[in-house]
Amino acid sequence: MSQASAMALLSIPPVRGLVSVVALLVTVTLPFQPDLGIASRIGLALVLLLLSAVPWAVTLRGFLQDVQEPRRVGGAVMIAQRPRRLAIVVSWIALAVLVVAIVVLGVLVGVGTEGPSAGLMAAGSVLAAVFGLAVSSLLPRLSRWYADGAGIVAVSPEGLAVVPDHGGDATTSPWDRVGLVLGESRAVSSLPPDVGAGLGKRVRWRPGAHAAVRRWTQEGFAPTAAEVRGLGLDPEWSQDPESGVAPRAGQWVHIALMSWATAVCGLLGGAMIVAVLLGNAPWWVLVLLAWAPVLGFVILVPRLWRLLRTVGRRSARVTSEGWIDVLHGQGLVPWKHIERIEVGGRHTLVVARIDAPKFRDRDLGNRLNHRVTRAMENWPIRIPSAGPLFRETDPRYLPYPPETRAFTLVDDAERVGGVNVRRRP
């Protein structure tokens, strides 16, 4: 089976769920083997947890994508559809039943309990697991397909997009031509007839969407930060500075992934080193294999520390001495060393003068990647670069994405430091 075929197979929800179920069963079963000591059980459980985290995360991500709202419809964000709350609740219950059933089955198999009662519990666990896997894999997508059959209402800066029932073509009405939106809970009743034509009677507004649409049709499309967060809109669509704040949950998910990768590299490298020192493996294992997890650990630890330093905090500060960079670890950049600051689409770029000291990328992984890329320029076989990697910088440029909110500091930089600020749409 080719790699593309394997990825296509794993993209099917039941198959993806089955892989996670097997990983969970192995993780629960092996540490309960009767011939293992306490230390061996704990160590084996930690290793299995780290290795199984990837399929679990992929499966949970796919599940959340199917049950969470809102969704994107092309370049727009859905704000009204047929409700499917019951299907979502049942899907979560089925997922919980699946996890509990697999844990119970894994403990029974690992301990080796015998007897009629144990057999009944094992059979019940298998049936519950099959039920939970089937429902949690299929119901979210089936319910979405069923809900979409009644039509969808979505918004974007271009206007209000309506997809009629039974999958017709979307029609977008500019905001200044939508017309009067009435105070009805049903979208088809609140929208003008020529705009909401084709919507099913059960299509309902998401919480806060009705009031927001009524305001946008009167004042123009200008979402507030609360509307951006509540309706899942693109922060770039709002002029409210608070809308550029990245969700705290997303930041902690990134930190969790980085922590997982750091722990895996540390355990793998440490296990290889200990095996060689105890004489259980030859010395050349360190040369051929151990360097990779050790190097990964050395690269990831500073990255994790920088993530923890900047989560929930400003990525830069403005003082009378200069621009203090936290995101890239450059520290104080005196005003005399800054040529200008560019702001466009809430992306901020600090540009240093040609004669100023160059910015140095603090990330070891980035520096190694650039050196390898330069070394391969004359190679007959081209190998794709691994970059861009982690918070890359340039000898003359310090980039700040919108979620860092560095764009809110440029007015102070212009006033305090006398820096030339260039603003682009």
C-alpha positions in Angstrom: 0.0 0.0 0.0 1.4 3.4 -1.0 1.7 6.3 1.5 -1.0 8.2 -0.3 -3.4 5.2 0.0 -2.5 4.8 3.7 -3.3 8.4 4.4 -6.5 8.2 2.4 -7.5 5.1 4.4 -6.7 6.8 7.7 -8.8 9.8 6.7 -11.9 7.7 7.0 -13.4 8.3 10.5 -14.1 4.6 11.4 -10.6 3.6 10.4 -9.0 6.5 12.2 -11.1 5.7 15.2 -10.1 2.0 15.1 -6.4 2.9 15.1 -7.0 5.0 18.2 -9.0 2.2 19.9 -6.1 -0.3 19.3 -3.6 2.3 20.7 -5.8 2.8 23.8 -6.3 -0.9 24.3 -2.5 -1.6 24.1 -1.8 1.4 26.4 -4.2 0.0 29.1 -3.4 -3.7 28.7 0.4 -3.9 28.7 1.1 -2.1 32.0 -1.2 -4.5 33.9 0.8 -7.6 32.9 1.3 -9.6 36.2 5.1 -10.2 35.7 5.9 -6.4 35.8 7.1 -4.5 38.8 5.8 -1.1 39.9 8.6 0.9 38.2 8.3 -1.1 35.0 4.5 -0.5 35.0 4.9 3.2 35.4 7.7 3.5 32.8 5.9 1.4 30.3 2.7 3.4 30.8 4.5 6.7 30.2 6.1 5.4 27.0 2.8 4.0 25.7 1.0 7.3 26.5 3.6 9.3 24.6 3.5 7.0 21.6 -0.3 6.8 21.5 -0.8 10.6 21.8 -0.4 11.1 18.1 -3.3 8.8 16.9 -5.4 10.0 19.8 -4.8 13.7 18.9 -5.5 13.1 15.2 -8.7 11.3 16.0 -10.0 13.8 18.5 -9.2 16.6 16.1 -11.3 15.0 13.4 -14.1 14.4 15.9 -14.0 18.0 17.0 -14.1 19.3 13.4 -17.3 17.3 12.9 -19.1 18.4 16.0 -17.9 21.9 16.5 -19.5 25.0 14.9 -19.1 27.3 13.1 -17.7 26.0 9.8 -16.4 27.8 6.8 -18.4 27.9 3.5 -15.7 28.9 1.1 -14.4 32.2 2.3 -17.5 32.8 4.6 -18.3 31.7 8.1 -21.6 29.8 8.8 -23.9 31.6 11.2 -27.2 29.9 10.7 -28.2 26.2 10.0 -30.6 23.5 11.2 -29.8 22.8 14.8 -28.2 19.4 15.6 -27.7 19.7 19.4 -29.1 16.2 20.1 -26.7 14.6 17.6 -23.7 16.4 19.1 -24.7 15.3 22.7 -25.2 11.7 21.6 -21.8 11.8 19.8 -20.0 13.0 22.9 -21.8 10.3 25.0 -20.8 7.6 22.5 -17.1 8.8 22.6 -17.2 8.6 26.4 -18.7 5.1 26.3 -16.0 4.0 23.8 -13.2 5.2 26.1 -14.6 3.7 29.3 -15.3 0.3 27.5 -11.8 0.1 26.1 -10.3 0.9 29.5 -12.4 -1.8 31.2 -11.6 -4.3 28.5 -7.9 -3.5 28.7 -7.7 -3.9 32.5 -9.6 -7.3 32.3 -7.2 -8.6 29.6 -4.1 -7.2 31.3 -4.9 -8.6 34.7 -6.1 -11.9 33.2 -9.3 -12.2 35.3 -11.2 -15.4 34.7 -14.7 -16.5 35.4 -18.3 -16.0 34.2 -18.6 -12.5 35.5 -15.3 -11.4 33.9 -16.4 -13.0 30.6 -19.7 -11.0 30.7 -17.9 -7.8 31.5 -15.5 -8.4 28.6 -18.3 -9.2 26.2 -20.3 -6.1 27.4 -17.2 -3.9 27.0 -16.6 -5.2 23.4 -20.3 -4.5 22.5 -20.1 -1.0 24.1 -16.9 -0.2 22.3 -18.3 -1.2 18.9 -21.4 0.9 19.6 -19.4 3.9 20.7 -16.9 3.7 17.8 -19.7 3.4 15.2 -21.8 6.3 16.7 -19.0 8.7 17.5 -17.5 8.1 14.0 -20.6 8.3 11.8 -23.2 10.3 13.7 -21.3 13.7 13.6 -20.9 13.6 9.8 -24.4 12.2 9.1 -26.0 14.9 11.3 -24.0 17.6 9.5 -25.1 16.3 6.1 -28.7 16.2 7.4 -28.5 19.8 8.8 -26.9 21.2 5.7 -29.9 19.8 3.7 -32.1 22.6 5.1 -29.7 25.4 3.9 -27.0 27.5 5.3 -26.4 31.2 6.0 -22.8 32.5 6.1 -21.1 35.9 6.4 -18.0 37.5 5.0 -16.8 41.1 4.3 -18.4 40.7 0.8 -21.9 40.2 2.2 -24.4 37.6 3.4 -24.2 34.3 1.6 -27.2 31.9 1.5 -26.9 28.3 0.4 -30.5 27.0 -0.3 -31.8 23.6 0.8 -30.7 20.5 -1.0 -27.3 21.9 -1.9 -28.0 24.6 -4.4 -25.6 27.3 -5.5 -24.7 30.0 -2.9 -26.0 33.5 -3.5 -24.1 36.4 -1.9 -25.9 39.7 -1.2 -23.7 42.7 -0.4 -24.3 44.2 3.0 -25.8 47.5 1.7 -28.3 45.5 -0.4 -29.5 42.9 2.2 -32.3 45.1 3.3 -34.3 45.0 6.5 -33.7 42.0 8.8 -36.7 41.2 11.1 -36.6 40.0 14.6 -37.5 36.4 13.9 -35.6 33.4 15.2 -36.0 31.5 11.9 -33.6 32.8 9.2 -36.1 32.4 6.4 -38.6 34.6 8.2 -36.2 37.3 9.3 -34.4 37.7 6.0 -35.9 39.6 3.0 -37.7 37.1 0.6 -35.2 37.6 -2.2 -32.2 37.0 0.2 -33.5 34.1 2.2 -35.2 32.2 -0.6 -34.6 28.5 -0.5 -33.9 28.2 3.2 -35.6 25.6 5.2 -38.0 26.5 8.0 -35.8 24.9 10.7 -32.7 27.0 9.9 -31.9 28.9 13.1 -29.4 31.7 13.9 -26.4 30.8 16.0 -26.4 32.7 19.4 -25.5 36.3 18.7 -25.7 36.0 14.9 -29.1 37.5 14.5 -28.4 40.7 16.3 -25.0 41.0 14.6 -26.5 40.7 11.1 -29.1 43.3 11.9 -26.5 45.7 13.0 -24.2 45.0 10.0 -27.0 45.6 7.5 -27.5 49.1 9.1 -24.0 50.2 10.0 -21.8 48.1 7.7 -19.8 45.0 8.3 -17.6 45.9 11.3 -17.5 43.0 13.7 -16.6 43.7 17.3 -14.1 41.5 19.2 -17.0 39.8 21.0 -18.6 39.0 17.7 -15.4 37.6 16.3 -14.9 35.3 19.2 -18.6 34.3 19.6 -19.2 33.6 15.9 -15.8 32.3 15.0 -15.1 35.1 12.4 -11.7 35.8 10.9 -10.0 38.4 13.2 -8.7 40.2 10.1 -12.3 41.2 9.4 -12.5 43.4 12.5 -11.0 46.7 13.3 -11.3 46.1 17.1 -7.7 45.6 18.4 -9.0 43.0 20.9 -10.0 40.7 18.1 -6.4 40.0 17.2 -5.8 38.2 20.5 -5.2 34.5 19.8 -7.5 32.1 21.8 -5.8 31.0 24.9 -6.9 27.4 24.3 -5.1 27.3 20.9 -1.9 28.6 22.6 -2.0 25.9 25.2 -2.6 23.2 22.6 0.6 24.4 20.8 2.4 24.2 24.2 1.0 20.7 24.8 2.2 19.5 21.4 5.7 21.0 22.0 5.8 19.4 25.4 4.9 16.0 24.0 7.6 16.3 21.3 10.2 17.4 23.9 9.3 14.5 26.2 9.5 11.9 23.4 12.9 13.1 22.3 14.2 13.2 25.8 13.0 9.7 26.7 14.3 8.2 23.4 17.7 9.8 23.7 17.9 9.0 27.4 16.9 5.4 26.9 19.6 4.9 24.2 22.3 6.4 26.4 21.3 4.3 29.4 21.2 1.2 27.3 24.8 1.8 26.0 26.1 2.7 29.5 24.6 -0.5 31.0 26.0 -2.6 28.2 22.7 -3.6 26.7 23.5 -1.9 23.4 26.7 -1.3 21.4 28.3 2.1 21.4 27.6 2.8 17.7 23.9 3.1 18.5 24.7 6.5 19.9 26.4 7.5 16.7 23.8 6.2 14.3 20.5 6.8 16.2 20.8 8.6 19.5 22.0 11.9 18.0 18.6 12.6 16.5 16.5 12.6 19.6 19.2 14.3 21.6 19.5 17.1 19.0 15.7 17.3 18.9 15.6 17.7 22.7 18.3 20.4 22.7 16.3 22.3 20.0 12.8 21.8 21.6 13.6 22.8 25.2 14.4 26.5 24.3 11.4 26.6 22.0 9.1 25.4 24.8 10.6 27.9 27.2 10.0 30.8 24.7 6.4 29.6 24.2 5.8 29.6 28.0 7.4 33.0 28.3 5.1 34.7 25.8 1.8 32.9 26.3 -0.7 35.5 27.6 1.9 38.2 27.6 2.9 40.9 25.1 5.4 39.9 22.5 7.2 43.3 22.7 7.3 46.5 24.8 8.0 50.2 24.2 10.2 52.2 26.5 12.1 55.4 26.2 15.3 53.4 25.4 13.8 51.5 22.5 11.7 48.5 21.3 12.1 45.5 23.7 11.6 42.3 21.7 10.3 39.3 23.7 8.9 37.1 20.9 12.2 36.6 19.1 14.5 37.0 22.2 16.4 40.0 20.8 15.9 42.1 23.9 16.4 45.9 23.7 16.6 47.3 20.2 17.5 51.0 20.6 15.4 53.5 18.6 18.5 54.7 16.7 18.8 51.2 15.3 15.3 51.1 13.9 14.7 52.5 10.4 10.9 52.0 10.3 8.0 49.9 11.4 5.5 48.6 8.9 1.9 47.6 9.7 -0.4 45.8 7.2 -3.3 43.6 8.0 -2.2 43.7 11.6 1.1 42.1 10.6 3.9 44.1 12.2 7.4 44.3 10.8 10.3 46.1 12.6 13.0 47.1 10.1 16.5 47.8 11.4 18.9 50.2 9.8 21.6 48.8 7.5 24.4 49.9 9.8 22.7 48.5 12.9 23.8 45.3 14.6 22.1 42.4 12.8 19.3 40.4 14.5 20.4 36.9 15.4 18.0 34.0 15.2 18.0 32.5 18.7 16.5 29.1 17.5 19.1 26.4 16.9 16.8 24.5 14.6 16.3 27.4 12.3 20.1 28.1 12.1 20.8 24.4 11.3 18.1 24.3 8.7 19.5 27.4 6.9 23.0 26.1 7.0 22.0 22.7 5.6 19.9 24.5 2.9 22.9 26.6 1.8 25.2 23.6 1.8 22.8 21.7 -0.5 22.6 24.5 -3.1 25.3 22.8 -5.3 24.1 19.3 -4.8 22.8 17.4 -7.9 19.8 16.2 -6.0 17.5 18.8 -4.4 16.1 18.0 -1.0 13.2 20.2 0.2 14.0 22.6 3.0 12.5 22.0 6.4 11.7 25.7 6.9 10.2 28.0 7.8 10.3 26.6 11.3 10.0 28.3 14.7 9.5 32.1 14.9 12.1 32.9 12.2 13.7 36.3 12.0 16.0 38.0 9.6 19.2 40.0 10.1 17.2 43.2 9.5 13.6 42.3 10.2 11.5 41.3 13.2 8.1 40.0 12.1 5.1 39.9 14.5 1.9 38.1 13.4 -1.5 39.6 14.3 -2.1 37.4 17.4 0.9 39.0 19.1 -0.9 42.4 19.1 2.3 44.1 18.3 0.3 46.5 16.0 -1.1 48.1 19.1 2.4 49.3 20.1 3.3 51.2 16.9 1.5 54.5 18.0 3.6 54.5 21.2 6.7 53.7 19.2 6.0 56.6 16.8 5.3 59.0 19.7 8.1 57.9 22.1 10.8 56.8 19.8 10.0 59.0 16.8 10.0 56.0 14.5 8.6 56.2 11.0 5.5 54.0 10.9 4.2 52.9 7.5 0.6 51.7 7.5 -0.8 49.6 4.7 -4.3 48.3 4.3 
